[in-house]
Amino acid sequence: KPICNSHYLECPPIGLESLKIDDFQLHASSTKRYGLGAHRGRLNIQAGLYEDDLYEGAWCAGRDDTLQWFEVDARRLTKFTGVITQGRSSLWSSDWVTSYKVMFSNDSHTWITLNNGSEDLIFKGNREKEIPVRNIFPEPVVSRYIRINPRSWFTRGSICMRVEILGCPMPDPNNYYHRRNEVITTDDLDFRHHSYKEMRQLMKVVNEMCPNITRIYNIGKSQSGLKLYAIEISDNPGEHEVGEPEFRYTAGLHGNEVLGRELLLLLMQFMCLEYLSGNQRIRHLVEETRIHLLPSVNPDGYEKAFEVGSELIGWSLGRWSNDGIDIHHNFPDLNAILWAAEAKKWVPRKMFNHHVAIPDWYQSTNASVALETRALIAWMEKMPFVLGGNLQGGELVVTFPYDRTRSQGVVREQTPTPDDHIFRWLAFSYASTHRLMTDANRRVCHTQDFAKEDGTINGASWHTAAGSMNDFSYLRTNCFELSMYVGCDKFPHESDLAEEWENNRESLLVFMEQVHRGIKGVVKDHQGRGIANAIISVEGINHDIRTAADGDYWRLLNPGEYRVTARAEGYSLVSKKCEVGYEMGATRCDFTIGRTNMSRIKEIMEKFKKQPIKLPMRQLAAQGSRRRRLGT
C-alpha cells in the first residue's frame, strides 16, 4: 500500500530513531566533541547516566551561531514532508533549539531554503529538552539531502538537537543500496498499531478462526478498569494436561514500549494461521505446550502513548501505571529476604531456597502496589508456568536474573542465580536467533554495545533494580523469567512493524521451544497418586522447584548428567541419576516415594482417634527405672 500518495498524507519517519539511517548518512557543520557528533542527533537517543565522550544525548554544534547545520543524506530521492526535533538528553545540561530553517539539495553543494514564496520559513522548535515537536511542511519537497539550520536556541544553553525526518522514498528501480537493505515479510498479518478495543477485537478474530486451540480469558483489571486479556494456545484450551509444560509471554508492562504488544498480537495470528495450514513445527508446539500470551499488562499507559502517537511521545509518556507505578519493578523484593536468611545460615533448615514467602506488609491494602502487579502475581501463582519472557523496548538485549545487585549500594555488579548456566543459554537462544541482536556490525542503540556480549546481559550488571518481575518469578514460583528488549525504538512507526516482526519471529518461536529442555516427570506415591508440592532438588544447584497439583514437574537444565532428589512432607526421599541430552525434548524422570514410618504411625493413630503419646524424655526415663525397681 502507498504510504503517502498526496502531501496531505504524512510520510513515515525515514529512520533516524529506528537506525535504518546509518551513522555515515548524518553530517554536521561542526561538533562540540565526538560523543556529541552528528551520529548522536537521533530522536529519543539516550545519554548514559555518567555522560562521557562516546555516548552523549544529542548532536551539539561546536559553535553557537546561525551558520550551523545538521544534515541527513537519504541516499535516494525522497519526498520530505516534515521534521521532528527534541533537545539534548542530559541530566546535567539544558540545551535545545527554539527555531530553525530547513534546506534541501540534490548534490550537497547547491542548497535551497524552504520558503513561502517571498521569505524563508522559520519553524518553531522546542521549549524544553524532552517533548518532541513536529513541523509539517506546507508542501512536500523532493530531494536527496535535507539540512536543519538552527536560528535560535535556549539562552542558557547551546545548539543541540535530536531529530527525525518524515519522508517517503521515491520509486527508484536502480537503487541497489536500498533493495539490498529492504526486509520483506511473506506473512499475511495485521501490521498496524491496535488500540485497546482493536486489540480485543483482534484476539476475538483469532479465537473464532482457531476455536479448538485458543481461549481468551482475563487475569484482572487495570487501575482504570480495563481488563487484562490473555489468550491461551493449546490443543486442550482451558485445562492443564499432566506432563505438559506451561509457557507465558507478557508485554506492555511499560505502556509506551509497544513493539512487544504488537509482536504478541502478530504471534497469535501467525500461530493460528500456521496451525491451520499444517505447519509441523507450530502443531508440535501447540500440542506439546500450553502457551499463554498477555499482550498488554499496562493498557492505561498504552492508551496515553497511543493517543499522542508513535513519534511524539518522547521517551517516557505512558511508561507507568495510572497511579504512577513502574509495574516491572513493583514486585516484592524477595532477594533481600533470601540473602538475609542465607547470611544467618537459615537455609535450608529454617527456610527453603525457593518459594520465598511474600512479606505481610506487601499484601496490606495501603502498600503502593499496582492493581496490575497484584493481578500478575495471582496469575503467576495459579498457573504452573515453567518458562516466561516479558517483552520490553528501547534496547536490543536479553536480560536474565538476578536484576538486583547483592552488594549494598553497588549500581552494577554480576549477580548470578544458582541457575546461571541455563539462564545464559535461554537468553542466548533468543538473542542469537534475532536478526540484529548479535550482529557485531550493528549500531549501538544508546550507550552500550550488547552485541559484544552476545546480545545478553545479567540484569544486575546492567543496572540494579529491586523487586523485578524476573527475580520475583524465580524466587517465588517455578518459572524462569527473562526480559527481551526487542528494539531500539520503543514505539516504532506502523510502517516498521513488518520488519520488526521479521527481526523477532524466529526468536519468539525458538525461546518457546526451550520450555522442553531439561527433565520432567511425575512424583507419585505407591498407590499411583500424584503428590503436589513435592520438592525436586538437583545436586550442585542451590535452587529447588516444586511439583504442580497433579504431581508433575519440569526442571530446566542444560545437557549433562544430574543427581536429582524428590522429597515431600511425610514421605521418604528418593534420588536418581537423570541425563539431559542435546536433542530437544525433556528427559523423563519419574519418582515413586513411600510414606515414612512416623507419618504412617500418625495416620493410623489419627484413624483410631488416638493421639501419639508425647511424654518428655525425663518422664519416660523415670517411669522406666520405677518399673525396674518394682520388678515389673
C-alpha positions as CSV (number, residue, x, y, z in Angstrom):
1,K,0.0,0.0,0.0
2,P,1.3,3.5,-0.8
3,I,2.4,5.2,2.5
4,C,1.8,8.7,1.1
5,N,0.1,9.4,-2.1
6,S,-0.6,13.1,-1.6
7,H,1.1,15.8,0.5
8,Y,-1.8,15.7,2.9
9,L,-0.8,12.2,3.9
10,E,2.1,12.5,6.2
11,C,5.1,10.3,5.3
12,P,6.6,7.9,7.9
13,P,9.9,8.6,9.6
14,I,12.9,7.8,7.4
15,G,14.6,6.0,10.3
16,L,17.0,8.1,12.4
17,E,15.4,6.7,15.6
18,S,15.0,3.1,14.2
19,L,18.6,3.1,12.9
20,K,17.6,2.5,9.3
21,I,19.6,5.6,8.6
22,D,23.2,4.7,9.4
23,D,25.9,7.0,11.0
24,F,27.5,7.7,7.7
25,Q,24.3,9.4,6.4
26,L,24.4,12.0,9.2
27,H,26.6,15.1,8.9
28,A,27.0,18.4,10.7
29,S,28.7,21.8,10.2
30,S,30.7,21.3,13.4
31,T,30.7,19.2,16.6
32,K,31.4,20.1,20.2
33,R,33.2,16.7,20.7
34,Y,32.9,13.1,19.4
35,G,30.2,12.0,21.9
36,L,28.0,14.9,20.6
37,G,28.6,14.2,16.9
38,A,26.0,14.1,14.1
39,H,25.6,10.3,14.7
40,R,24.1,11.1,18.1
41,G,21.4,13.5,16.7
42,R,18.7,10.8,16.6
43,L,15.2,11.3,18.1
44,N,14.9,9.8,21.6
45,I,18.6,8.7,21.8
46,Q,19.6,8.5,25.5
47,A,22.8,9.7,27.2
48,G,24.4,7.4,29.7
49,L,24.0,8.1,33.4
50,Y,27.6,9.2,33.5
51,E,27.9,11.3,30.4
52,D,31.2,10.5,28.6
53,D,32.9,11.3,25.4
54,L,31.5,8.4,23.5
55,Y,27.7,8.2,24.1
56,E,26.0,11.5,24.8
57,G,22.4,12.5,24.1
58,A,22.3,14.7,21.0
59,W,24.3,16.4,18.2
60,C,25.7,19.6,19.6
61,A,27.4,22.2,17.4
62,G,31.0,23.3,18.0
63,R,30.0,26.9,17.9
64,D,26.7,28.7,18.7
65,D,25.9,30.8,15.7
66,T,23.4,30.8,12.8
67,L,25.8,29.2,10.4
68,Q,25.4,25.7,12.0
69,W,23.5,22.8,10.3
70,F,22.6,19.2,10.8
71,E,22.3,17.2,7.5
72,V,20.8,13.8,6.5
73,D,21.6,12.1,3.2
74,A,18.7,9.8,2.4
75,R,20.8,8.2,-0.4
76,R,17.9,8.3,-2.8
77,L,15.3,10.9,-3.9
78,T,12.8,11.3,-1.1
79,K,9.6,13.2,-0.8
80,F,10.2,15.1,2.5
81,T,7.1,16.2,4.4
82,G,8.2,17.2,7.9
83,V,10.7,17.3,10.7
84,I,10.5,16.3,14.4
85,T,13.0,17.8,16.9
86,Q,14.0,17.3,20.5
87,G,16.6,18.9,22.8
88,R,19.6,17.2,24.4
89,S,19.1,14.1,26.6
90,S,21.1,15.1,29.7
91,L,20.7,15.1,33.5
92,W,23.1,18.0,33.8
93,S,22.7,20.3,30.8
94,S,19.7,22.2,29.3
95,D,20.2,22.6,25.5
96,W,17.6,22.9,22.8
97,V,16.9,24.7,19.6
98,T,13.9,27.1,19.6
99,S,13.7,27.9,15.9
100,Y,15.2,26.7,12.6
101,K,15.1,26.8,8.8
102,V,15.1,23.8,6.5
103,M,17.2,23.4,3.4
104,F,17.3,20.9,0.5
105,S,19.8,19.7,-2.1
106,N,20.3,17.0,-4.7
107,D,24.1,17.2,-4.8
108,S,25.0,18.6,-1.3
109,H,26.6,21.7,-2.8
110,T,23.6,23.8,-4.0
111,W,21.0,24.4,-1.3
112,I,17.5,25.8,-1.5
113,T,15.9,27.1,1.7
114,L,12.2,26.2,2.2
115,N,10.2,29.5,1.8
116,N,6.7,30.7,1.4
117,G,7.4,32.5,-1.9
118,S,8.7,35.7,-0.5
119,E,10.8,34.8,2.5
120,D,12.4,31.9,4.2
121,L,10.2,29.8,6.5
122,I,11.3,29.7,10.1
123,F,9.9,26.8,12.1
124,K,9.2,26.9,15.9
125,G,11.4,24.4,17.7
126,N,11.5,23.1,21.2
127,R,10.5,24.8,24.5
128,E,12.3,22.1,26.7
129,K,14.5,19.2,26.0
130,E,12.3,16.1,26.1
131,I,8.9,16.7,24.4
132,P,9.3,16.2,20.6
133,V,7.9,19.0,18.4
134,R,6.7,18.2,14.8
135,N,6.6,20.6,11.9
136,I,4.9,19.6,8.7
137,F,6.0,21.5,5.5
138,P,3.3,23.5,3.6
139,E,4.2,21.3,0.5
140,P,6.3,18.2,0.2
141,V,9.8,18.6,-1.2
142,V,11.6,16.0,-3.3
143,S,15.4,15.9,-2.9
144,R,18.2,13.6,-1.6
145,Y,19.7,15.8,1.1
146,I,18.0,17.7,3.9
147,R,19.5,20.2,6.3
148,I,18.3,21.8,9.5
149,N,19.7,25.2,10.2
150,P,19.2,26.4,13.8
151,R,18.3,30.1,14.1
152,S,17.7,30.5,17.8
153,W,18.3,28.3,20.9
154,F,17.7,28.3,24.7
155,T,19.5,31.4,26.0
156,R,21.3,29.5,28.8
157,G,22.2,26.6,26.6
158,S,23.8,25.6,23.3
159,I,22.8,24.4,19.9
160,C,21.9,20.7,20.5
161,M,19.3,18.6,18.7
162,R,17.8,15.2,18.3
163,V,16.0,14.8,15.0
164,E,13.7,12.6,13.0
165,I,12.8,13.3,9.3
166,L,9.5,12.4,7.8
167,G,9.7,11.3,4.2
168,C,8.6,8.8,1.5
169,P,11.3,7.2,-0.7
170,M,10.6,7.8,-4.4
171,P,10.4,4.8,-6.7
172,D,13.9,4.0,-7.8
173,P,14.4,0.6,-9.6
174,N,18.2,1.3,-9.9
175,N,18.9,1.9,-6.3
176,Y,20.8,-1.2,-5.3
177,Y,21.7,0.1,-1.8
178,H,18.0,0.3,-0.8
179,R,17.0,-3.0,-2.3
180,R,19.8,-4.8,-0.5
181,N,18.6,-3.5,2.9
182,E,14.9,-4.0,2.4
183,V,13.3,-6.6,4.6
184,I,10.1,-8.1,3.1
185,T,7.8,-10.4,5.0
186,T,5.7,-13.1,3.4
187,D,3.3,-13.4,6.4
188,D,-0.2,-12.1,5.8
189,L,-0.8,-10.5,9.2
190,D,-2.3,-7.3,10.6
191,F,0.7,-5.0,10.7
192,R,-0.6,-1.9,12.5
193,H,-0.9,-0.4,16.0
194,H,-4.0,-1.5,17.8
195,S,-6.0,0.5,20.4
196,Y,-7.4,-1.4,23.4
197,K,-10.7,-2.0,21.5
198,E,-8.9,-3.1,18.4
199,M,-6.6,-5.4,20.4
200,R,-9.7,-7.1,22.0
201,Q,-11.3,-7.4,18.6
202,L,-8.2,-9.0,17.0
203,M,-7.9,-11.5,19.8
204,K,-11.6,-12.4,19.2
205,V,-10.9,-12.9,15.5
206,V,-8.0,-15.3,16.3
207,N,-10.2,-17.2,18.7
208,E,-13.0,-17.5,16.1
209,M,-10.5,-18.7,13.4
210,C,-9.0,-21.3,15.8
211,P,-11.7,-22.1,18.3
212,N,-10.2,-25.6,19.0
213,I,-6.8,-24.4,20.1
214,T,-7.5,-20.9,21.7
215,R,-9.2,-19.5,24.7
216,I,-9.5,-15.8,25.7
217,Y,-9.5,-15.0,29.4
218,N,-8.5,-12.1,31.7
219,I,-6.3,-12.1,34.7
220,G,-7.8,-9.0,36.4
221,K,-8.2,-5.2,35.7
222,S,-6.1,-2.2,35.3
223,Q,-6.4,0.8,37.6
224,S,-8.9,2.5,35.2
225,G,-10.9,-0.7,34.9
226,L,-9.6,-2.2,31.6
227,K,-9.5,-6.0,31.6
228,L,-6.0,-7.6,31.2
229,Y,-6.7,-10.0,28.4
230,A,-4.7,-13.1,27.7
231,I,-5.1,-15.8,25.0
232,E,-4.2,-19.4,25.6
233,I,-2.9,-21.5,22.7
234,S,-3.1,-25.3,23.4
235,D,-4.7,-28.4,21.9
236,N,-6.9,-28.6,25.1
237,P,-7.5,-24.9,26.0
238,G,-8.8,-24.3,29.5
239,E,-7.1,-27.2,31.2
240,H,-3.7,-28.2,32.5
241,E,-2.6,-31.5,31.0
242,V,-0.4,-33.7,33.2
243,G,3.1,-33.6,31.9
244,E,2.6,-30.6,29.6
245,P,4.7,-27.6,30.5
246,E,3.1,-24.1,30.6
247,F,4.8,-21.1,28.9
248,R,4.0,-17.4,29.0
249,Y,4.9,-14.2,27.1
250,T,3.9,-10.9,28.6
251,A,4.3,-7.4,27.0
252,G,3.5,-3.8,27.7
253,L,4.5,-3.7,31.4
254,H,5.6,-0.2,30.4
255,G,2.7,1.2,28.3
256,N,5.0,3.2,26.0
257,E,7.0,0.2,24.9
258,V,4.5,-1.0,22.4
259,L,6.5,-3.2,20.0
260,G,6.2,-6.2,22.3
261,R,2.4,-5.8,22.4
262,E,2.2,-5.8,18.6
263,L,4.6,-8.8,18.3
264,L,2.4,-10.9,20.6
265,L,-0.7,-9.9,18.6
266,L,1.2,-10.9,15.4
267,L,2.4,-14.1,17.1
268,M,-1.1,-15.3,18.0
269,Q,-2.3,-14.6,14.4
270,F,0.8,-16.4,13.0
271,M,0.4,-19.5,15.2
272,C,-3.3,-19.8,14.4
273,L,-2.8,-19.5,10.6
274,E,0.3,-21.8,10.6
275,Y,-1.6,-24.4,12.7
276,L,-4.5,-24.4,10.2
277,S,-2.1,-24.7,7.3
278,G,-0.5,-27.8,8.8
279,N,3.0,-26.3,9.8
280,Q,4.5,-29.3,11.7
281,R,6.7,-27.1,13.9
282,I,3.8,-25.0,15.1
283,R,1.5,-28.0,15.5
284,H,4.1,-29.7,17.7
285,L,4.4,-26.6,19.8
286,V,0.7,-26.3,20.3
287,E,0.2,-30.0,21.0
288,E,3.1,-30.3,23.5
289,T,2.8,-26.9,25.3
290,R,0.2,-24.8,27.0
291,I,1.1,-21.3,25.8
292,H,-0.3,-18.0,27.3
293,L,0.1,-14.6,25.6
294,L,-0.7,-11.5,27.6
295,P,-0.1,-8.6,25.2
296,S,-0.9,-5.6,27.3
297,V,-0.1,-5.6,31.1
298,N,-0.5,-1.8,31.3
299,P,-3.3,-0.8,28.9
300,D,-3.8,2.5,30.7
301,G,-0.2,3.6,29.9
302,Y,-0.6,2.4,26.4
303,E,-3.7,4.4,25.7
304,K,-1.8,7.6,26.8
305,A,1.0,6.8,24.4
306,F,-1.3,5.7,21.6
307,E,-3.3,8.9,21.8
308,V,-0.1,11.1,21.2
309,G,1.3,8.8,18.6
310,S,4.5,7.0,17.6
311,E,6.8,9.9,17.0
312,L,5.7,12.4,19.6
313,I,5.6,10.5,22.9
314,G,9.2,11.2,23.8
315,W,11.0,8.6,26.0
316,S,8.6,8.0,28.9
317,L,5.0,9.1,28.3
318,G,2.7,6.2,29.2
319,R,5.5,4.2,30.9
320,W,3.9,4.0,34.3
321,S,0.5,2.7,35.5
322,N,-2.3,5.2,36.0
323,D,-1.2,5.6,39.6
324,G,2.4,6.3,38.6
325,I,3.9,2.9,39.3
326,D,6.6,1.1,37.3
327,I,4.9,-2.3,37.1
328,H,8.1,-4.3,36.2
329,H,9.8,-3.3,39.4
330,N,6.7,-3.3,41.6
331,F,7.1,-6.9,42.9
332,P,8.2,-7.7,46.5
333,D,12.0,-7.8,46.9
334,L,12.4,-11.4,47.8
335,N,16.2,-11.3,47.1
336,A,16.8,-9.3,50.3
337,I,14.7,-11.8,52.3
338,L,16.6,-14.9,50.9
339,W,20.0,-13.3,51.1
340,A,19.5,-12.2,54.7
341,A,18.4,-15.8,55.6
342,E,21.5,-17.2,53.9
343,A,23.7,-14.8,55.8
344,K,22.1,-16.2,59.1
345,K,22.6,-19.7,57.8
346,W,18.9,-20.4,58.0
347,V,18.8,-22.0,54.5
348,P,17.7,-24.9,54.3
349,R,16.9,-25.6,58.0
350,K,14.6,-22.8,58.7
351,M,13.8,-21.5,55.2
352,F,13.7,-23.0,51.7
353,N,16.0,-21.8,48.9
354,H,12.9,-21.3,46.7
355,H,9.2,-20.4,47.0
356,V,10.2,-17.5,49.3
357,A,7.1,-16.1,51.1
358,I,5.7,-12.7,50.2
359,P,6.1,-10.4,53.2
360,D,2.9,-9.3,55.1
361,W,3.4,-5.6,54.5
362,Y,3.3,-6.1,50.7
363,Q,-0.1,-7.7,51.0
364,S,-1.7,-4.9,53.0
365,T,-4.2,-2.7,51.1
366,N,-2.3,0.5,51.7
367,A,1.0,-0.8,50.2
368,S,1.9,1.0,47.0
369,V,1.3,-2.0,44.7
370,A,-0.4,-1.5,41.4
371,L,-3.6,-3.5,40.7
372,E,-1.9,-4.8,37.6
373,T,1.0,-6.2,39.7
374,R,-1.4,-7.9,42.1
375,A,-3.2,-9.5,39.1
376,L,0.1,-10.7,37.6
377,I,1.2,-12.2,41.0
378,A,-2.2,-14.1,41.3
379,W,-1.8,-15.4,37.8
380,M,1.9,-16.4,38.3
381,E,1.0,-18.3,41.4
382,K,-2.1,-20.0,40.0
383,M,-0.6,-21.4,36.7
384,P,2.4,-23.9,36.9
385,F,4.5,-21.8,34.4
386,V,7.9,-23.2,33.6
387,L,9.4,-20.5,31.4
388,G,8.4,-16.9,30.6
389,G,9.6,-13.9,28.7
390,N,8.5,-10.3,29.1
391,L,8.9,-8.2,26.0
392,Q,10.2,-4.6,26.6
393,G,11.6,-1.9,24.3
394,G,14.2,0.8,23.8
395,E,17.2,-1.6,23.6
396,L,18.3,-4.8,21.8
397,V,19.4,-7.2,24.5
398,V,18.0,-10.1,26.6
399,T,18.5,-9.8,30.4
400,F,18.3,-12.6,32.9
401,P,18.2,-12.7,36.8
402,Y,19.2,-11.6,39.2
403,D,18.2,-8.0,38.4
404,R,19.3,-6.7,41.8
405,T,22.9,-6.5,43.0
406,R,23.8,-8.4,46.1
407,S,26.3,-5.9,47.4
408,Q,24.6,-2.9,49.1
409,G,24.9,0.4,47.3
410,V,26.5,-1.0,44.2
411,V,24.8,0.1,41.0
412,R,26.3,-2.6,38.6
413,E,27.6,-6.0,39.6
414,Q,27.4,-9.5,38.2
415,T,24.8,-11.2,40.4
416,P,24.2,-14.7,39.1
417,T,21.4,-17.1,40.3
418,P,22.3,-20.7,41.1
419,D,20.9,-21.4,37.6
420,D,23.2,-19.0,35.8
421,H,24.2,-21.6,33.2
422,I,20.7,-22.3,32.0
423,F,19.7,-18.7,32.2
424,R,22.6,-17.7,29.9
425,W,21.6,-20.4,27.5
426,L,17.9,-19.3,27.5
427,A,19.0,-15.6,26.9
428,F,21.3,-16.7,24.1
429,S,18.6,-18.8,22.4
430,Y,16.6,-15.6,21.9
431,A,19.4,-13.2,21.1
432,S,21.3,-15.5,18.7
433,T,18.2,-16.1,16.5
434,H,17.2,-12.4,16.4
435,R,18.1,-10.8,13.1
436,L,20.1,-8.0,14.8
437,M,20.9,-8.6,18.4
438,T,24.2,-10.5,18.0
439,D,25.3,-8.6,14.8
440,A,28.7,-7.2,15.6
441,N,28.3,-4.6,12.9
442,R,25.0,-3.1,14.1
443,R,24.9,0.3,15.6
444,V,24.5,0.7,19.4
445,C,21.0,1.8,20.4
446,H,22.0,4.2,23.0
447,T,25.1,3.8,25.2
448,Q,26.1,0.1,25.5
449,D,27.3,-2.4,22.9
450,F,25.5,-5.5,23.9
451,A,26.4,-7.3,20.6
452,K,29.9,-7.7,22.2
453,E,28.2,-9.8,24.9
454,D,26.3,-12.0,22.6
455,G,23.2,-9.8,22.9
456,T,22.6,-10.9,26.5
457,I,23.4,-9.5,30.0
458,N,22.9,-10.3,33.6
459,G,20.3,-7.7,34.8
460,A,22.2,-6.6,37.8
461,S,25.4,-6.0,35.8
462,W,23.4,-3.6,33.5
463,H,21.7,-1.6,36.3
464,T,20.4,-2.8,39.6
465,A,16.7,-2.8,40.3
466,A,14.9,-4.4,43.3
467,G,11.5,-6.1,43.0
468,S,11.7,-7.0,39.3
469,M,9.2,-9.5,37.7
470,N,12.2,-11.7,36.8
471,D,13.6,-12.1,40.3
472,F,10.2,-12.5,41.8
473,S,9.2,-15.2,39.4
474,Y,12.4,-17.2,40.1
475,L,12.3,-16.9,43.9
476,R,8.5,-17.2,44.4
477,T,7.5,-19.7,41.6
478,N,9.0,-22.5,39.5
479,C,9.1,-20.2,36.4
480,F,12.3,-18.9,34.9
481,E,11.6,-15.4,33.6
482,L,13.7,-13.3,31.3
483,S,13.3,-9.8,29.7
484,M,13.6,-9.3,25.9
485,Y,14.3,-5.8,24.8
486,V,13.1,-6.2,21.3
487,G,14.0,-3.0,19.5
488,C,15.8,0.4,19.9
489,D,12.6,2.3,19.1
490,K,10.0,1.8,21.9
491,F,7.1,2.9,19.7
492,P,8.1,2.1,16.0
493,H,6.1,3.6,13.2
494,E,3.4,1.4,11.7
495,S,5.5,1.1,8.5
496,D,8.3,-0.6,10.5
497,L,6.2,-3.4,12.1
498,A,6.6,-5.9,9.3
499,E,10.4,-5.6,9.5
500,E,10.3,-5.8,13.3
501,W,8.2,-9.0,13.1
502,E,10.8,-10.5,10.7
503,N,13.6,-9.5,13.2
504,N,11.8,-11.2,16.1
505,R,9.7,-14.1,14.7
506,E,12.3,-16.9,14.8
507,S,13.4,-15.8,18.3
508,L,9.9,-15.8,19.7
509,L,9.4,-19.4,18.5
510,V,12.9,-20.7,19.5
511,F,12.5,-19.3,23.0
512,M,9.1,-21.0,23.4
513,E,10.7,-24.3,22.4
514,Q,13.2,-24.1,25.2
515,V,10.5,-25.0,27.7
516,H,11.1,-28.6,26.5
517,R,14.8,-28.5,27.7
518,G,15.8,-30.4,30.9
519,I,13.9,-33.0,32.8
520,K,10.3,-33.6,33.5
521,G,8.2,-36.2,35.3
522,V,5.6,-37.1,37.9
523,V,6.2,-37.7,41.6
524,K,3.7,-40.4,42.9
525,D,3.0,-42.4,46.0
526,H,2.9,-46.3,46.0
527,Q,-0.8,-46.1,45.1
528,G,0.0,-44.2,41.9
529,R,-1.4,-40.9,43.2
530,G,0.4,-37.7,42.2
531,I,1.9,-35.8,45.1
532,A,1.5,-32.0,44.9
533,N,4.1,-29.6,46.3
534,A,6.9,-32.3,46.4
535,I,10.4,-30.7,46.3
536,I,12.7,-31.5,43.4
537,S,16.4,-30.8,44.1
538,V,19.3,-31.1,41.7
539,E,22.7,-31.8,43.3
540,G,25.1,-28.8,42.9
541,I,22.3,-26.2,42.1
542,N,21.1,-24.4,45.3
543,H,17.6,-23.7,43.9
544,D,14.8,-26.3,44.1
545,I,11.4,-26.4,42.4
546,R,8.1,-28.0,43.3
547,T,5.5,-30.3,41.7
548,A,2.2,-29.0,40.4
549,A,-1.2,-30.1,41.6
550,D,-1.1,-33.4,39.8
551,G,2.4,-34.2,41.0
552,D,4.0,-33.3,37.6
553,Y,7.1,-31.1,37.4
554,W,9.6,-29.6,34.9
555,R,13.1,-28.7,35.7
556,L,15.0,-26.6,33.1
557,L,18.6,-27.9,32.7
558,N,21.4,-27.8,30.2
559,P,22.7,-31.0,28.7
560,G,24.5,-33.2,31.3
561,E,24.1,-35.9,33.9
562,Y,22.4,-34.8,37.2
563,R,21.6,-36.4,40.6
564,V,18.0,-35.5,41.3
565,T,16.1,-35.9,44.6
566,A,12.4,-35.9,45.2
567,R,11.0,-35.3,48.7
568,A,7.7,-34.4,50.3
569,E,6.5,-34.0,53.8
570,G,5.7,-37.3,55.3
571,Y,7.5,-39.3,52.6
572,S,11.0,-40.8,52.3
573,L,13.2,-39.1,49.9
574,V,14.3,-40.8,46.7
575,S,17.4,-39.9,44.5
576,K,18.3,-41.0,41.0
577,K,20.5,-40.0,38.1
578,C,18.8,-38.2,35.2
579,E,20.6,-37.4,31.9
580,V,19.7,-34.5,29.7
581,G,20.7,-34.9,26.0
582,Y,21.4,-32.3,23.3
583,E,18.3,-33.0,21.3
584,M,15.1,-31.1,22.1
585,G,12.6,-32.7,24.4
586,A,12.9,-33.0,28.2
587,T,14.1,-36.3,29.6
588,R,11.5,-38.2,31.5
589,C,12.5,-38.7,35.2
590,D,9.6,-40.0,37.4
591,F,9.7,-40.7,41.1
592,T,7.7,-43.0,43.3
593,I,8.1,-42.2,47.0
594,G,6.8,-44.0,50.1
595,R,5.5,-42.8,53.4
596,T,7.9,-42.6,56.3
597,N,7.2,-44.9,59.3
598,M,6.5,-41.9,61.5
599,S,3.9,-40.5,59.1
600,R,2.2,-43.9,58.8
601,I,2.0,-44.3,62.6
602,K,0.5,-40.8,62.9
603,E,-2.0,-41.7,60.2
604,I,-3.1,-45.0,61.9
605,M,-3.4,-43.3,65.3
606,E,-5.5,-40.4,63.9
607,K,-7.7,-43.0,62.2
608,F,-8.4,-44.7,65.5
609,K,-8.9,-41.3,67.2
610,K,-5.7,-41.8,69.3
611,Q,-3.2,-39.1,69.9
612,P,0.5,-40.1,69.8
613,I,2.0,-40.2,73.3
614,K,4.2,-37.2,73.7
615,L,5.9,-37.5,77.1
616,P,9.1,-35.6,77.9
617,M,12.2,-37.8,77.8
618,R,12.9,-37.3,81.6
619,Q,9.5,-38.5,82.5
620,L,9.9,-41.6,80.3
621,A,13.2,-42.4,81.9
622,A,11.8,-42.0,85.4
623,Q,8.9,-44.4,84.6
624,G,11.4,-47.0,83.3
625,S,13.5,-47.0,86.4
626,R,10.4,-47.2,88.6
627,R,9.3,-50.3,86.7
628,R,12.7,-52.0,87.1
629,R,12.6,-51.4,90.9
630,L,9.2,-53.0,91.2
631,G,10.5,-55.9,89.2
632,T,7.8,-55.5,86.5
